[in-house]
Amino acid sequence: MGAGRPKRVMIVAGEASGDIYGAGLVRAVQATDPAFSFFGIGGPRMREAGCETLVDSADMAVVGLVEVLKHFDVIAAAFLKLKKILLENPPDLLILIDYPGFNLRLAKVAKRVGVKVLYYISPQIWAWRQGRVKKIKRLVDHMAVILPFEAQFYEKAGVPVSFVGHPMADLVTVTLTREQAATSFGLDPSRQVVGLFPGSRRSEVTRLLPTIIDAARLLQQRFPELQFVLPLASTLTDNDLAPWLKDCDLPITITRERIHDLMRACDAVISVSGTVTLEVALVGTPLVIIYKLSPITFQLAKRLVKVEHIGLCNIVAGETVAKELIQDDASPEQIAAEIGRLLGDEPYNREIKKQLSHVRERLGGGGADQRMADLVVSMAGQP
């Protein structure tokens, strides 16, 4: 398609997963119509794709009531910066990626000034606060969802919706064998490898990495030849890990590179809940999912959340393909016990891998970025 009138799009991705999806979307739109320019909130991947990031998503990525309150000043300043642009120099379109507490407030401002709102990656309102769908119907012009059952949920509520497929179906492609992947990271392929995935938010690292390290120490006592790998998310720096790793005596390889090849190099993974659990599942590596919140946030969540699973890979599969250890159950002993079973019980390991193979089937075919690009071009062109 040839370039048309220049189009300005504000885009908001408040977390590392949103940065990945936003980058794919920006590239696909600009390949479809180079007249589009993007600005807003994002991380290094969106910047690399050509989006001007006025606020870095690393400063926005927090979960839980207590955690949000601690970061309130930063989040409020970001909101006011984008609100000012919406009021004084409105873009042709506002694209919101997940991050509902912030994004729905911004959608309200956009609605007031007549800017169309496209919401990509639905907040999990089918899991909690289902009443929020009324607000979405009022403030959002179109929902673009990545899980099949989400489309049915929004259709029932009368919200314009498109199921575009899950971008991870395209992003997660690994051609290396487990041995080739291990060798490529300087690991000994004859020795087992465990992945330590502490999350992409600083608050997650602070809360969960000490527990993950303690579980790794227990595992090394049982499996002395174990090697460990730890991927550093784009939203984190070495300094974010330093307090827990500087005196750590475990053989841990830390890398930012080729995350999916790293997952393939692993025999098992300890992962916090989030998009990463879906990526690990798509690679086919057995995992245990852990999560902890502040006690106040956890008690609140227990009353509000209406789903059986918290792990995205389990939600997509509709069954438990990865054991979930939440709050007090996420102890070093229980984590190490599950990983030990995945490493040492071959029939159990095979069964888990068989279940993981069904996850990709549930996501539909690829092409999510292009379907999103077509939707963006169409909406930005409408009066």
HELIX and SHEET records of a PDB file:
HELIX    1   1 ALA A   16  THR A   32  1                                  17    
HELIX    2   2 PRO A   44  ALA A   49  1                                   6    
HELIX    3   3 SER A   57  ASP A   59  5                                   3    
HELIX    4   4 LEU A   65  LYS A   70  1                                   6    
HELIX    5   5 PHE A   72  GLU A   88  1                                  17    
HELIX    6   6 PRO A  100  VAL A  113  1                                  14    
HELIX    7   7 ARG A  132  LEU A  139  1                                   8    
HELIX    8   8 PRO A  148  LYS A  156  1                                   9    
HELIX    9   9 MET A  168  LEU A  171  1                                   4    
HELIX   10  10 ARG A  178  SER A  184  1                                   7    
HELIX   11  11 ARG A  202  ARG A  222  1                                  21    
HELIX   12  12 ASP A  238  LEU A  245  1                                   8    
HELIX   13  13 ILE A  259  ALA A  265  1                                   7    
HELIX   14  14 THR A  275  VAL A  283  1                                   9    
HELIX   15  15 PRO A  295  LEU A  304  1                                  10    
HELIX   16  16 LEU A  312  ALA A  317  1                                   6    
HELIX   17  17 GLN A  327  ASP A  329  5                                   3    
HELIX   18  18 PRO A  332  GLY A  344  1                                  13    
HELIX   19  19 GLU A  346  LEU A  356  1                                  11    
HELIX   20  20 VAL A  359  ARG A  362  1                                   4    
HELIX   21  21 ALA A  368  GLY A  381  1                                  14    
SHEET    1   A 7 GLU A  52  ASP A  56  0                                        
SHEET    2   A 7 PHE A  36  GLY A  42  1                                        
SHEET    3   A 7 LYS A   7  ALA A  13  1                                        
SHEET    4   A 7 LEU A  93  ILE A  97  1                                        
SHEET    5   A 7 VAL A 117  TYR A 120  1                                        
SHEET    6   A 7 HIS A 142  VAL A 145  1                                        
SHEET    7   A 7 VAL A 161  PHE A 163  1                                        
SHEET    1   B 6 ILE A 252  THR A 255  0                                        
SHEET    2   B 6 GLN A 227  PRO A 231  1                                        
SHEET    3   B 6 VAL A 193  PHE A 197  1                                        
SHEET    4   B 6 ALA A 268  VAL A 272  1                                        
SHEET    5   B 6 LEU A 287  TYR A 291  1                                        
SHEET    6   B 6 LYS A 323  ILE A 326  1                                        
END                                                                             
